[in-house]
Amino acid sequence: MTISIAQFGRLLVRILLVPVFLVAAMTAAMAQDNPFAPGWDLDPAGSYIRFISTKNVDGKEVVETHSFATFSSVIEPTGDVKIVVKLESVDTNNDLRNVRMRFLFFETFKFPEAIVTTKLTPEMASGVQSSGSSLMTMPFNFEIHGEARQVSTDITVTAEGNDRIVVNSARPFRFRVAEFGLQNNLTKIAQTAGGFQIVPEMDVIFQLAFNRRAGGFGTQVVTAAPAQPAQPVQPVALETQGEFSYEECTGRFEILSETGNIYFSSGSARLQPDSRFVLSEITDIIKRCPRLRVLISGHTDSDGTPNYNQRLSEQRAQSVVQYLIREGIDPLRLYSAGFGEDRPMVPNDSPFNKGRNRRIEFSQFR
């Protein structure tokens, strides 16, 4: 029997398509066996992470809700889950309060991210039907500010068909700042913002929506969904681009003066390497405030003689000036002064307070 060229061509196509169909069938079978295959990506429009803080102002309890504008997450085919929160995107609905949270509380110049990791099992997935919700306790590793803890929280997992799940906090996750070395930073926030008291526990709530990956691998970076999802996303909590206004400049100088993260060797004006984190941020801010002249002021605690402290404060302020000049700041814009122990920020009655009084301040030179 003979066949035409056209018949031969059709037969060849069928033969070549057999492996394709086999791969597709095997992939579908694997997906049924592995509920996490081929991976799941975060849906930006359906996701948010918020935290609720409480402060006492003049005897009144004030509850405030904040959020993060940028975070990412993925569920790998192995069931490994990772959530990365960009702490610099904290949004308190107030620019200078955002700056305080970034620099005084989270210290994002040293610790830019919070990371959550966990491992899902097929048994966990088996309790989630193609439609409906399931309540479960999820253990996870939480890392922030250089500290890591194994914790757990209750979540509700809702399947919206076979290719979409939505994970909600069933109840708020209680974030205790002292467990992550943030208690002193919270005190800084309270003192610089008006002297009120902030409750050292915050409730975290979240919604994370995932879509089954069509193919390939990748992490979806989220800028949190706006009130009207159809409009372009505006990452309002992220740092302003370009030059700062006068108010933004002076506000940032004041806040960065409170960080306490400019370090010197004991009894010396030599900057320690760890100072580069905050000095890099200060350099960037000064460059973006080109019309301002900047006064760099050195201060000490009350240990030592007044004359010694006066001289040391002057030398330390000048060391910071020299650093900024090396980083490209015009020396004609920089002025230095030392005030020794004469201008304490707080009483020198504890190691913590003395640490706050040993500082370098930045302000507009008039």
NORZILIN-V476242 format. One record per helix or strand. SS is the DSSP state (alpha for helix, beta for strand). FROM is the first residue (numbers start at 0). LEN is the number of residues. If there is no record, write none. Layout:
BEGIN
<<SS | FROM | LEN> <SS | FROM | LEN>>
END
This chain:
BEGIN
<<alpha | 4 | 29> <beta | 39 | 3> <alpha | 43 | 3> <beta | 47 | 10> <beta | 59 | 9> <beta | 69 | 6> <beta | 79 | 7> <alpha | 86 | 3> <beta | 89 | 2> <alpha | 94 | 12> <beta | 112 | 7> <alpha | 121 | 5> <beta | 130 | 14> <beta | 146 | 14> <beta | 163 | 6> <beta | 172 | 4> <alpha | 176 | 4> <alpha | 182 | 10> <beta | 196 | 2> <beta | 200 | 12> <beta | 219 | 4> <alpha | 245 | 11> <beta | 263 | 1> <beta | 270 | 1> <alpha | 272 | 15> <beta | 293 | 6> <alpha | 305 | 21> <alpha | 330 | 3> <beta | 333 | 5> <alpha | 350 | 7> <beta | 358 | 6>>
END
